Amino acid sequence: MRLLERVRKKIETYGEEFTLGSSTYHGVFAVLGSGNMRSYLDDVELMGVARPALMLVTSSEVPLAVNDHVTRDGRTYTVLKTSNHRIGETTVVKIAILA
């Protein structure tokens, strides 16, 4: 559990604020390059993505779901996909693809 606590603290310290619904969370945003897009999206989904898309890495407790709306810096993005990344049985981070 120490690793999970350390990851949460790093995201809280170094992540940017974003709004989901009426709650504020922290996460790390990155522009989703074409190589990473292919890791998370299939060909049909890729055709519907307006570029640049973003990838959000956040704490596993953030209740992100497909079609949710995330607001960052006054811009609103739609969640296309989410993925939980685990170490063993513990979910460490949640990754969301935003467009």
C-alpha positions as CSV (number, residue, x, y, z in Angstrom):
1,M,0.0,0.0,0.0
2,R,2.9,2.3,0.4
3,L,3.4,2.6,-3.4
4,L,-0.3,3.5,-3.8
5,E,0.0,6.2,-1.2
6,R,3.2,7.6,-2.9
7,V,1.5,7.7,-6.3
8,R,-1.5,9.5,-4.9
9,K,0.7,12.1,-3.2
10,K,2.8,12.7,-6.4
11,I,-0.4,13.2,-8.4
12,E,-1.8,15.6,-5.7
13,T,1.5,17.5,-5.5
14,Y,2.5,17.7,-9.2
15,G,-0.8,17.2,-11.0
16,E,-3.1,19.9,-12.5
17,E,-6.5,20.6,-11.2
18,F,-9.5,19.6,-13.2
19,T,-13.2,19.5,-12.6
20,L,-15.5,16.4,-12.9
21,G,-19.1,17.3,-12.2
22,S,-18.9,19.6,-9.3
23,S,-15.8,18.1,-7.7
24,T,-12.2,19.1,-8.2
25,Y,-9.4,16.5,-8.6
26,H,-5.7,16.4,-9.6
27,G,-4.2,14.6,-12.6
28,V,-1.3,14.7,-15.1
29,F,-2.3,15.7,-18.6
30,A,-0.3,14.8,-21.8
31,V,-1.0,15.3,-25.5
32,L,-1.9,11.9,-26.8
33,G,0.5,11.1,-29.7
34,S,-0.4,8.8,-32.6
35,G,1.6,5.9,-31.1
36,N,-0.2,6.1,-27.7
37,M,-3.6,6.5,-29.5
38,R,-3.2,3.1,-31.1
39,S,-2.5,1.6,-27.7
40,Y,-5.9,2.7,-26.4
41,L,-8.2,3.2,-29.4
42,D,-9.2,1.0,-32.3
43,D,-9.3,2.3,-35.9
44,V,-13.0,3.3,-35.7
45,E,-12.5,5.2,-32.5
46,L,-9.4,6.9,-34.0
47,M,-11.4,8.3,-36.9
48,G,-13.8,10.1,-34.5
49,V,-11.1,11.7,-32.4
50,A,-10.4,15.4,-33.0
51,R,-6.7,16.0,-32.6
52,P,-5.0,16.8,-30.4
53,A,-6.5,14.4,-27.9
54,L,-5.3,14.3,-24.3
55,M,-4.4,11.5,-21.9
56,L,-5.1,12.0,-18.2
57,V,-3.4,10.0,-15.5
58,T,-5.1,10.4,-12.1
59,S,-5.7,8.6,-8.9
60,S,-7.6,5.3,-9.0
61,E,-10.4,6.8,-6.8
62,V,-11.5,9.4,-9.3
63,P,-14.9,8.4,-10.6
64,L,-14.2,8.8,-14.3
65,A,-16.5,7.1,-16.7
66,V,-17.0,7.1,-20.5
67,N,-18.9,10.2,-21.7
68,D,-18.1,12.2,-18.5
69,H,-17.0,15.8,-19.0
70,V,-13.7,17.0,-17.6
71,T,-13.0,20.7,-17.5
72,R,-9.4,21.9,-17.5
73,D,-8.2,25.5,-18.0
74,G,-11.7,26.6,-19.1
75,R,-12.0,23.9,-21.8
76,T,-14.3,20.9,-21.6
77,Y,-13.3,17.5,-22.8
78,T,-15.3,14.3,-23.1
79,V,-13.9,11.0,-21.7
80,L,-13.7,8.5,-24.6
81,K,-12.1,5.6,-22.7
82,T,-10.8,4.7,-19.2
83,S,-8.3,2.2,-18.2
84,N,-7.2,1.0,-14.7
85,H,-3.5,0.2,-14.3
86,R,-2.6,-2.3,-11.6
87,I,0.3,-3.6,-9.8
88,G,-0.7,-7.1,-8.6
89,E,-4.3,-6.8,-7.4
90,T,-4.0,-3.1,-6.5
91,T,-5.3,-0.4,-8.9
92,V,-2.6,2.3,-8.8
93,V,-3.8,4.9,-11.4
94,K,-6.6,5.5,-13.8
95,I,-5.9,6.6,-17.3
96,A,-8.5,8.4,-19.4
97,I,-8.5,9.4,-23.1
98,L,-10.1,12.8,-23.6
99,A,-11.2,14.5,-26.8
